[in-house]
Amino acid sequence: YGKSNTTVLGEDGVTREVVKLDEDDNVKKELDEEGDDNREEWEYRPPPRKVLGPVMPGRERVKEELEEEDPRDAKARRKAEKKLAKKIKKDERRAEKKRRKEQRER
């Protein structure tokens, strides 16, 4: 993934594969040509839906078919879901901590 290998002719006449490293000695990832990573803090856009018609007579719900999701949107969606899950977990922990504190004070 993202290793940029270059073959270099060494001073001793031997060809070697060289991997580019960034300042922190991490293997540098190649940047996407379109620069997708600059999208505004990965805003989440729900995938577009096609309405196919009612599922069954008597059901008010409508059957929907998801179109092929853009990989950038998929990444944004996963990132947004992860962020939300983390926030919910954090809020639950805070509430639990608060409850315990109130129990101790009684």
C-alpha distances in whole Angstrom, upper triangle without the diagonal:
4,6,9,11,15,17,20,24,25,29,30,29,26,22,19,16,15,12,13,13,15,18,18,16,12,9,9,7,8,11,12,15,18,17,17,16,20,22,24,23,22,25,25,27,28,27,30,32,35,38,39,43,44,43,47,50,51,48,47,43,41,39,36,33,29,28,24,22,20,17,17,21,19,17,20,22,20,20,24,24,23,25,28,28,27,30,32,32,33,36,37,37,39,41,41,42,45,46,46,48,51,51,52,54,57
4,6,9,12,16,18,22,23,27,28,27,25,21,18,15,13,10,10,11,12,16,16,14,11,8,7,4,5,8,10,13,16,15,15,15,18,20,23,22,21,25,25,27,29,28,31,33,36,39,41,44,46,45,49,52,53,49,48,45,43,40,37,34,31,29,25,23,21,17,17,21,20,17,20,23,21,21,24,26,24,25,29,29,28,31,33,33,34,37,38,38,39,42,43,43,45,47,48,49,51,53,53,55,58
4,6,10,13,15,19,20,23,25,24,21,18,15,11,10,6,7,9,11,15,15,12,10,6,6,6,7,11,13,16,19,18,19,18,21,24,26,25,25,28,29,31,32,32,34,37,39,43,44,48,49,48,52,55,56,53,52,48,46,44,41,38,34,32,29,27,24,21,21,25,24,21,24,26,25,24,28,29,27,28,32,32,31,34,36,35,36,39,40,40,42,45,45,45,47,50,49,51,53,54,55,57,59
4,6,10,12,16,18,21,23,22,19,16,13,10,8,6,6,9,11,15,16,14,12,8,7,8,7,11,13,15,18,17,19,19,21,24,27,27,26,30,31,32,34,33,36,39,41,44,46,49,51,50,54,57,59,55,54,50,48,46,42,39,36,34,30,29,26,23,23,26,26,23,26,29,27,26,30,31,30,31,34,35,34,36,39,39,39,42,43,43,45,47,48,48,50,53,53,54,56,58,58,60,62
4,7,9,13,15,18,20,18,16,12,10,6,5,5,7,10,14,17,18,15,14,10,10,11,11,15,17,18,21,21,23,23,25,28,31,31,30,33,34,36,37,36,39,41,44,47,48,52,54,53,56,60,61,58,57,53,51,48,45,42,39,37,33,31,29,26,26,30,29,27,29,32,30,30,33,35,33,34,38,38,37,40,42,41,42,45,46,46,47,50,51,51,53,55,55,56,59,60,60,62,65
4,6,10,12,15,17,16,13,10,8,6,5,7,8,12,15,18,19,17,16,13,13,14,13,16,19,19,23,23,25,25,27,30,33,33,32,36,37,38,40,39,41,44,46,50,51,55,57,56,60,63,64,61,60,56,54,51,48,45,42,39,36,34,31,28,29,32,32,30,32,35,33,33,36,38,36,37,41,41,40,43,45,45,45,48,50,49,51,54,54,54,56,59,59,59,62,64,63,66,68
4,7,9,13,14,12,10,6,5,5,6,9,11,15,18,21,22,19,19,16,16,18,17,20,22,23,26,26,29,29,31,34,37,37,36,40,41,42,44,42,45,47,49,53,54,58,60,59,62,66,67,64,63,59,57,54,51,48,45,42,39,37,35,32,32,36,35,33,36,38,37,36,40,41,40,41,44,44,43,46,49,48,48,52,53,52,54,57,57,57,60,62,61,62,65,66,66,68,71
4,6,9,11,10,8,5,5,6,7,10,12,15,18,20,22,19,20,17,18,19,19,22,24,25,29,28,31,31,33,36,39,38,38,42,43,44,46,45,48,50,52,56,57,61,63,62,66,69,70,67,66,62,60,58,54,51,48,45,42,40,38,35,35,38,38,36,38,41,39,39,42,44,42,43,46,47,45,48,51,50,50,53,55,54,55,58,59,58,61,63,63,64,67,68,68,70,72
4,7,8,6,6,4,6,9,10,14,15,18,21,23,25,22,23,21,21,23,23,26,28,28,32,32,34,34,36,39,42,42,42,45,47,48,50,49,51,54,56,60,61,64,67,66,69,73,74,71,70,66,64,61,58,55,51,49,45,44,41,38,38,42,42,39,42,45,43,42,46,47,45,47,50,50,49,52,54,53,53,57,58,57,59,62,62,62,64,67,66,67,70,71,71,73,76
4,5,5,5,6,7,10,10,14,16,18,21,22,24,21,22,21,22,24,24,27,30,30,34,34,36,35,37,41,43,43,43,46,48,50,52,51,53,56,58,62,63,66,69,68,71,75,76,72,72,68,66,63,60,57,53,51,47,46,43,40,40,44,43,41,43,46,44,43,47,48,46,47,51,51,49,52,55,53,53,57,58,57,58,62,62,61,64,66,65,66,69,70,70,72,75
4,5,7,9,11,14,14,17,18,20,23,24,26,23,25,24,25,27,27,30,33,33,37,36,39,38,40,43,46,46,46,49,51,53,55,54,57,59,62,65,66,70,72,71,75,78,79,76,75,71,69,67,63,60,57,55,51,49,47,44,43,47,47,44,46,49,47,46,50,51,49,50,54,54,52,55,57,56,56,59,61,59,61,64,64,63,66,69,68,68,72,73,72,74,77
4,6,9,11,14,15,19,20,22,25,27,28,25,27,25,27,29,29,33,35,36,39,39,41,41,43,46,49,48,48,52,53,55,57,56,58,61,63,67,68,71,73,72,76,79,81,77,76,73,71,68,65,62,58,56,52,51,48,45,45,49,48,46,48,51,49,48,52,53,51,52,55,55,53,56,59,58,57,61,62,61,62,66,65,65,68,70,69,70,73,74,73,75,78
4,7,10,13,15,18,20,23,26,28,29,26,27,25,26,29,28,32,34,34,38,38,40,40,42,45,48,48,47,51,52,54,56,55,57,60,61,65,66,70,72,71,74,78,79,76,75,71,69,66,63,60,57,54,51,50,47,44,44,48,47,45,47,50,48,48,51,53,50,52,55,55,54,56,59,58,58,61,63,61,63,66,66,66,69,71,70,71,74,75,74,77,80
4,6,10,12,16,18,21,24,26,27,24,25,23,24,26,26,30,32,33,36,36,38,38,40,43,46,46,45,49,50,51,53,52,54,57,59,62,63,67,69,68,71,75,76,73,72,68,66,63,60,57,54,52,48,47,44,41,42,45,44,42,45,47,45,45,49,50,48,49,52,52,51,54,56,55,55,59,60,59,60,64,63,63,66,68,67,68,71,72,72,74,77
4,7,9,13,16,19,22,24,25,22,23,20,21,23,23,26,28,29,33,33,35,35,37,40,43,42,42,45,47,48,50,48,51,53,55,59,60,63,65,64,68,71,73,69,69,65,63,60,57,53,50,48,44,43,41,38,38,42,41,39,42,44,42,42,45,47,45,46,50,49,48,51,54,52,53,56,57,56,58,61,61,61,64,66,65,66,69,70,70,72,75
4,6,10,13,15,19,21,22,19,19,17,18,20,20,24,26,27,31,30,32,32,34,37,40,40,39,43,44,45,47,46,48,51,53,56,57,61,63,62,65,69,70,67,66,62,60,57,54,51,48,46,42,41,38,35,36,39,38,36,39,41,39,39,42,43,41,43,46,46,45,48,50,49,49,53,54,53,54,58,57,57,60,62,61,62,66,66,66,68,71
4,7,10,13,17,19,20,16,16,14,15,17,17,20,23,24,27,27,29,28,31,34,37,36,35,39,40,41,43,42,45,47,49,53,54,57,59,58,62,65,66,63,62,59,57,54,50,47,44,42,38,37,35,31,32,35,34,32,35,37,35,35,39,40,38,39,43,42,41,44,47,45,46,49,50,49,51,54,54,54,57,59,59,59,63,63,63,66,68
4,7,9,13,16,16,13,13,11,12,14,15,18,21,22,26,25,27,26,29,32,34,33,33,37,38,40,42,41,44,46,49,52,53,57,59,58,61,65,66,62,62,58,56,53,50,47,44,42,38,36,34,30,30,34,33,30,33,36,34,33,37,38,36,37,41,40,39,42,45,43,44,47,48,47,49,52,52,52,55,57,56,57,60,61,61,63,66
4,6,10,13,14,10,10,7,8,11,12,15,18,20,23,22,24,23,25,28,31,30,30,33,35,36,38,38,40,43,46,49,51,54,56,55,58,62,63,59,58,55,53,50,47,44,41,39,35,33,31,27,27,31,30,27,29,32,30,29,33,34,32,33,37,37,35,38,41,40,40,43,45,44,45,48,49,48,51,53,53,54,57,58,58,60,62
4,7,10,11,9,9,6,6,9,10,13,16,18,21,20,22,21,23,26,28,28,28,31,33,35,37,37,39,42,45,49,50,54,55,55,58,61,62,59,58,54,52,50,46,44,40,38,35,33,30,26,26,29,29,26,28,31,29,28,31,33,31,32,35,36,34,37,40,39,39,42,43,42,44,47,47,47,50,52,52,52,55,57,56,58,61
4,7,8,5,5,5,5,9,11,14,17,19,22,20,22,20,22,25,27,26,26,30,32,34,36,37,39,43,45,49,51,54,55,55,58,61,62,58,57,54,52,50,46,44,40,39,35,33,30,27,26,29,29,25,27,30,28,26,30,32,29,30,33,34,32,34,37,36,36,39,41,40,41,44,45,44,46,49,49,49,52,54,53,55,58
4,6,5,6,6,6,9,11,13,17,19,21,19,20,18,20,23,25,24,24,28,30,33,35,35,38,42,45,48,50,53,55,54,58,61,61,58,56,53,51,49,46,44,40,38,35,32,29,26,25,28,28,24,26,29,27,25,28,30,28,28,32,32,30,32,35,35,34,37,39,38,39,42,43,42,44,47,47,47,50,52,51,53,56
4,6,7,10,9,13,15,16,20,22,24,21,23,20,21,25,26,25,26,29,32,34,37,38,41,44,47,50,53,56,57,56,60,63,64,60,58,55,54,52,48,46,42,41,38,35,32,29,27,30,30,27,28,31,29,26,29,32,29,29,32,33,30,32,36,35,34,37,39,37,38,42,42,41,43,46,46,46,49,51,50,52,55
4,5,9,10,13,16,17,21,23,25,22,23,20,22,25,26,24,25,29,31,34,36,37,40,43,47,50,52,55,56,55,59,62,62,58,57,54,52,51,47,45,42,40,37,34,32,29,27,30,29,26,27,29,27,25,28,30,27,27,30,31,28,30,33,32,31,35,36,35,36,39,39,38,41,44,43,43,46,48,47,49,52
4,6,8,12,15,17,21,23,25,23,24,22,24,27,28,26,27,31,33,35,37,38,41,44,47,50,52,55,57,56,59,62,63,59,58,54,53,51,48,45,42,41,37,35,32,29,28,30,30,26,28,31,28,26,30,31,28,28,32,32,30,32,35,34,33,37,38,37,38,41,42,41,43,46,45,45,49,50,49,51,54
4,6,9,12,14,18,21,23,20,21,19,21,24,26,24,24,28,29,32,34,34,38,40,43,47,48,52,53,52,55,59,59,55,54,51,49,47,44,42,38,37,34,31,29,25,24,27,26,23,24,27,25,23,26,28,25,25,29,29,27,30,33,31,31,34,36,34,36,39,39,39,41,44,43,44,47,48,48,50,53
4,6,9,12,16,18,21,19,20,18,21,23,26,24,24,28,29,31,33,33,36,39,42,45,47,50,52,50,54,57,58,54,53,50,48,46,43,40,37,35,32,29,27,23,23,26,25,22,24,27,24,23,27,28,25,26,30,30,28,31,34,33,33,36,38,36,38,41,41,41,44,46,46,46,50,51,51,53,55
4,6,9,12,15,17,15,17,15,17,20,23,22,22,25,27,29,31,31,34,37,40,43,45,49,50,49,53,56,57,53,52,48,47,45,41,39,35,33,30,28,25,21,20,24,23,20,22,25,23,22,25,27,25,26,29,30,28,31,34,33,33,36,38,37,38,41,42,42,44,46,46,47,50,51,51,53,56
4,6,9,12,14,13,14,12,15,18,21,20,19,23,24,26,28,28,31,34,36,40,42,45,47,46,49,53,53,50,49,45,43,41,38,35,31,30,26,24,21,18,17,20,20,17,19,22,20,19,23,24,23,24,27,28,27,29,32,31,32,35,36,36,37,40,41,41,43,46,46,47,49,51,51,53,56
4,7,9,12,11,12,12,14,17,20,20,19,23,24,25,28,27,30,33,35,39,41,44,46,45,49,52,53,50,49,45,43,41,37,34,31,29,25,23,20,17,16,20,20,17,19,23,22,21,24,26,25,25,29,30,29,31,34,34,34,37,39,39,40,43,44,44,46,48,49,49,52,54,54,56,58
4,6,8,7,9,9,11,14,17,17,16,20,21,23,25,25,27,31,33,37,39,42,44,44,48,51,52,48,47,43,41,39,35,33,29,27,24,21,18,15,14,18,18,16,17,21,20,19,22,24,23,24,27,28,28,30,32,33,33,36,38,38,39,41,43,43,45,47,48,49,51,53,53,55,57
4,5,5,7,8,10,12,16,17,15,18,20,20,23,22,24,27,30,33,35,39,41,41,45,48,49,45,44,40,38,36,32,30,26,24,20,18,15,12,11,15,16,14,15,19,19,18,21,23,23,24,26,28,28,30,32,33,33,36,38,38,39,42,43,43,45,48,48,49,52,53,54,56,58
4,6,8,10,12,14,17,19,17,20,21,22,24,23,25,28,30,34,36,39,42,42,46,49,50,46,45,41,39,37,33,31,27,24,21,19,16,14,13,17,18,17,18,21,22,21,24,26,26,27,29,31,31,33,35,36,37,39,41,41,42,45,46,47,48,51,52,53,55,57,57,59,61
4,6,9,9,11,14,16,15,17,19,19,21,20,22,25,28,31,33,37,39,40,43,46,47,44,42,39,36,35,31,28,25,22,20,17,14,13,11,14,16,15,16,19,20,20,21,24,25,25,27,29,30,31,33,35,35,37,39,40,41,43,45,45,47,49,50,51,53,55,56,57,60
4,5,6,8,12,13,13,15,17,18,21,21,23,26,29,33,35,38,40,41,44,47,48,45,43,39,37,36,32,30,26,24,21,18,15,13,11,14,16,14,14,18,19,17,19,22,22,22,25,27,27,28,31,32,32,34,37,37,38,40,42,42,44,46,48,48,50,52,53,54,57
4,5,6,10,11,10,12,14,14,17,17,19,23,26,29,32,35,37,37,41,44,44,41,39,36,34,32,28,26,22,20,18,15,11,10,7,10,12,10,11,14,15,14,16,19,19,19,22,24,24,25,28,29,30,31,34,35,35,38,39,40,41,44,45,46,48,50,51,52,54
4,5,9,9,8,11,13,15,18,19,21,25,28,31,34,37,39,39,42,45,46,42,40,37,35,33,30,28,24,23,20,17,14,12,9,11,13,10,10,14,14,12,14,18,17,17,20,22,22,23,26,27,27,29,31,32,32,35,37,37,38,41,42,43,45,47,48,49,51
4,6,8,8,11,14,15,19,20,22,26,29,32,35,38,40,40,44,46,47,43,41,38,36,35,31,29,26,24,22,19,16,14,11,13,15,13,12,15,17,14,16,19,19,18,21,23,23,24,27,28,28,29,32,33,33,35,37,38,39,41,43,43,45,47,48,49,52
4,6,6,7,10,12,15,16,19,22,25,29,32,34,36,37,40,43,43,39,37,34,32,31,28,26,23,21,20,16,13,13,9,10,13,11,9,13,15,13,13,17,17,16,19,21,22,22,25,26,26,28,30,31,32,34,36,37,38,40,42,42,44,46,47,48,50
4,5,6,10,12,15,17,19,23,26,29,32,35,36,37,41,43,43,39,37,34,32,32,28,28,24,23,22,18,16,16,12,12,15,13,10,13,15,13,12,16,17,15,17,20,20,20,23,25,24,25,28,29,29,31,34,34,35,38,39,40,41,43,45,45,48
4,6,9,12,15,18,20,24,27,30,33,35,37,37,40,43,43,39,37,34,33,32,29,28,24,24,22,19,17,16,12,12,14,11,9,12,13,10,10,14,14,12,14,17,17,16,20,21,21,22,25,26,26,28,30,31,32,34,36,36,38,40,41,42,44
4,6,9,12,14,17,20,24,27,30,32,34,34,37,40,40,36,34,31,29,29,25,24,21,20,19,15,13,12,9,8,10,8,5,8,10,7,8,11,12,11,13,16,16,17,19,21,21,22,25,26,27,29,31,31,33,35,36,37,39,41,42,43,45
4,6,10,12,15,18,22,24,28,30,31,31,35,37,37,33,31,28,27,26,23,23,19,19,18,15,13,13,10,8,11,10,6,8,11,9,8,11,13,12,13,16,17,16,19,21,21,22,25,26,27,28,30,31,32,34,36,37,38,40,42,43,45
4,6,9,12,15,19,21,24,26,28,28,31,34,34,30,28,24,23,23,20,19,16,16,16,12,12,12,10,7,9,9,5,5,9,8,6,9,12,11,12,14,16,16,18,20,21,22,24,26,26,28,30,31,32,34,36,37,38,40,42,43,44
4,6,9,12,15,18,21,23,25,25,29,31,31,28,25,22,21,20,17,16,13,13,13,10,10,12,10,6,9,10,8,7,11,12,10,12,15,15,15,17,19,19,20,23,24,25,27,29,30,30,33,34,35,37,39,40,41,43,45,46,47
4,6,9,13,15,18,20,21,22,25,28,28,24,22,19,17,17,13,13,10,11,12,9,10,12,12,8,9,12,10,8,11,13,11,12,15,16,15,17,20,20,20,23,25,25,26,29,30,30,32,34,35,36,39,40,41,42,45,46,47
4,6,10,13,16,18,20,20,24,26,27,24,22,18,16,15,11,10,7,7,8,6,8,11,11,8,9,12,11,9,12,15,14,14,17,18,18,20,22,23,23,26,28,28,29,32,33,33,35,37,38,39,42,43,44,45,48,49,50
4,7,10,13,16,18,19,22,25,26,22,20,17,15,14,10,9,7,6,9,8,10,13,14,11,12,15,14,13,16,18,17,18,21,22,21,23,26,26,26,29,31,31,32,35,36,36,38,41,41,42,45,46,47,48,51,52,53
4,6,9,12,14,15,19,21,22,19,17,14,11,10,6,6,5,6,10,10,13,16,17,14,15,18,17,15,18,21,19,19,23,24,23,24,28,28,28,30,32,32,33,36,37,37,39,42,42,43,45,47,48,49,51,53,53
4,6,9,12,13,17,19,21,18,16,14,10,9,6,5,7,7,11,13,15,19,20,17,18,21,21,19,22,24,23,23,26,28,27,28,31,32,31,34,36,36,37,40,41,41,42,45,46,46,49,51,51,52,55,56,57
4,6,9,10,14,16,17,15,13,11,7,6,5,7,9,11,14,16,19,22,23,20,21,24,24,21,24,27,25,25,28,30,28,29,33,33,32,35,37,37,37,40,42,41,43,46,46,46,49,51,51,52,55,56,57
4,7,8,12,14,16,14,13,11,7,6,6,7,10,12,16,18,21,24,26,23,23,27,26,24,26,29,28,27,31,32,31,32,35,35,34,37,40,39,39,43,44,43,45,48,48,48,51,53,53,54,57,58,59
4,7,9,10,13,11,10,9,6,6,8,10,14,15,19,21,24,27,29,26,26,29,29,26,29,32,30,29,32,34,32,33,37,37,35,38,41,40,40,43,45,44,45,48,49,49,51,53,53,54,57,58,58
4,6,7,9,7,7,6,5,6,9,12,15,18,21,23,26,29,31,27,27,31,30,27,29,32,30,29,33,34,32,33,36,36,35,37,40,39,39,42,44,42,44,47,47,47,50,52,52,52,55,57,57
4,7,9,7,8,7,6,5,9,11,15,18,21,23,26,29,30,27,26,30,30,27,28,32,30,28,31,33,31,31,35,35,33,36,39,38,37,41,42,41,42,46,46,46,48,51,50,51,54,55,55
4,6,5,8,8,9,9,13,15,19,22,25,26,30,32,34,31,30,34,33,30,32,35,33,31,35,36,34,34,38,38,36,38,41,40,40,43,45,43,44,48,48,47,50,52,52,52,55,57,56
4,6,8,10,10,12,15,18,22,24,28,29,33,35,37,34,33,37,36,33,35,38,36,34,37,39,37,37,41,40,38,41,44,42,42,45,47,45,46,50,50,49,52,54,53,54,57,58,58
4,6,9,11,13,17,20,23,26,29,31,34,36,38,34,34,37,36,33,35,38,35,34,37,38,35,36,39,39,37,39,42,41,40,43,45,43,44,48,47,46,49,52,51,51,55,56,55
4,5,8,10,14,17,20,23,26,27,31,33,34,31,30,33,33,29,31,34,32,30,33,35,32,32,36,35,33,36,38,37,36,40,41,40,41,44,44,43,46,49,48,48,52,53,52
4,7,10,13,16,19,22,25,26,29,32,33,29,29,32,31,28,30,32,30,28,32,33,30,31,34,34,32,34,37,36,35,39,40,38,40,43,43,42,45,48,47,47,51,52,51
4,7,9,13,15,19,22,22,26,28,29,26,25,28,28,24,26,29,27,25,29,30,27,28,31,31,29,32,35,33,33,37,38,36,38,41,41,41,44,46,45,46,49,50,50
4,6,10,13,16,19,20,23,26,27,24,24,27,26,23,25,28,26,25,28,30,28,28,32,32,30,33,36,35,35,38,39,38,40,43,43,43,46,48,48,48,52,53,53
4,7,10,13,16,18,21,24,25,22,22,25,25,22,24,27,25,24,27,29,27,28,31,32,30,33,35,35,35,38,40,39,40,43,44,44,46,48,48,49,52,53,54
4,6,9,13,14,18,20,22,19,18,22,22,19,21,24,23,21,25,27,25,26,29,30,29,31,34,33,34,37,38,38,39,42,43,43,45,47,48,49,51,53,53
4,6,10,11,15,18,20,17,16,20,20,18,20,23,22,21,24,26,25,26,29,30,29,31,34,34,35,37,39,39,40,43,44,44,46,49,49,50,53,54,55
4,7,8,11,14,16,13,13,16,17,14,16,19,19,18,21,23,22,23,26,27,27,29,32,32,32,35,37,37,38,41,42,42,45,47,47,48,51,52,53
4,6,9,12,14,12,12,16,16,15,17,20,20,20,22,24,24,25,28,29,29,31,33,34,35,37,39,39,41,43,44,45,47,49,50,51,53,55,56
4,7,9,12,10,10,14,15,14,16,18,19,19,21,23,24,25,27,29,29,31,33,34,35,37,39,39,41,43,44,45,47,49,50,51,53,55,56
4,6,8,7,6,10,11,10,12,15,15,16,18,20,20,21,24,25,26,28,30,31,32,34,35,36,38,40,41,42,44,46,47,48,50,52,53
4,5,5,6,9,10,10,12,14,15,16,18,20,21,22,24,26,27,28,30,31,33,34,36,37,39,40,42,43,45,46,48,49,51,53,54
4,5,5,6,9,10,10,12,14,15,16,18,20,21,22,24,25,27,28,30,31,33,34,36,37,39,40,42,43,45,46,48,49,51,53
4,5,5,6,9,10,10,12,14,15,16,18,20,21,22,24,26,27,28,30,32,33,35,36,37,39,41,42,43,45,47,48,49,51
4,5,5,6,8,10,10,12,14,15,16,18,20,21,22,24,25,27,28,30,31,33,34,36,37,39,40,42,43,45,46,48,50
4,5,5,6,8,10,10,12,14,15,16,18,20,21,22,24,26,27,28,30,31,33,34,36,37,39,40,42,43,45,47,48
4,5,5,6,9,10,10,12,14,15,16,18,20,21,22,24,26,27,28,30,32,33,35,36,37,39,41,42,43,45,47
4,6,5,6,9,10,10,12,14,15,16,18,20,21,22,24,26,27,28,30,31,33,35,36,37,39,41,42,43,45
4,5,5,6,8,10,10,12,14,15,16,18,20,21,22,24,26,27,28,30,31,33,35,36,37,39,41,42,44
4,5,5,6,8,10,10,12,14,15,16,18,20,21,22,24,26,27,28,30,31,33,35,36,37,39,41,42
4,5,5,6,9,10,11,12,14,15,16,18,20,21,22,24,26,27,29,30,32,33,35,36,38,39,41
4,5,5,6,9,10,11,12,14,15,16,18,20,21,22,24,26,27,29,30,32,33,35,36,38,39
4,5,5,6,9,10,10,12,14,15,16,18,20,21,22,24,26,27,29,30,32,33,35,36,38
4,5,5,6,9,10,11,12,14,15,16,18,20,21,22,24,26,27,29,30,32,33,35,37
4,6,5,6,9,10,11,12,14,15,16,18,20,21,23,24,26,27,29,30,32,33,35
4,5,5,6,9,10,10,12,14,15,16,18,20,21,23,24,26,27,29,30,32,33
4,5,5,6,9,10,11,12,14,15,16,18,20,21,23,24,26,27,29,31,32
4,6,5,6,9,10,11,12,14,15,16,18,20,21,23,24,26,27,29,31
4,5,5,6,9,10,10,12,14,15,16,18,20,21,23,24,26,27,29
4,5,5,6,9,10,11,12,14,15,16,18,20,21,23,25,26,27
4,5,5,6,9,10,11,12,14,15,17,18,20,21,23,25,26
4,5,5,6,9,10,11,12,14,15,17,18,20,21,23,25
4,5,5,6,9,10,11,12,14,15,17,18,20,21,23
4,5,5,6,9,10,11,12,14,15,17,19,20,22
4,5,5,6,9,10,11,12,14,15,17,19,20
4,5,5,6,9,10,11,12,14,15,17,19
4,5,5,6,9,10,11,12,14,16,17
4,5,5,6,9,10,11,12,14,16
4,5,5,6,9,10,11,13,15
4,5,5,6,9,10,11,13
4,5,5,6,9,10,11
4,5,5,6,9,10
4,5,5,6,9
4,5,5,7
4,6,5
4,6
4
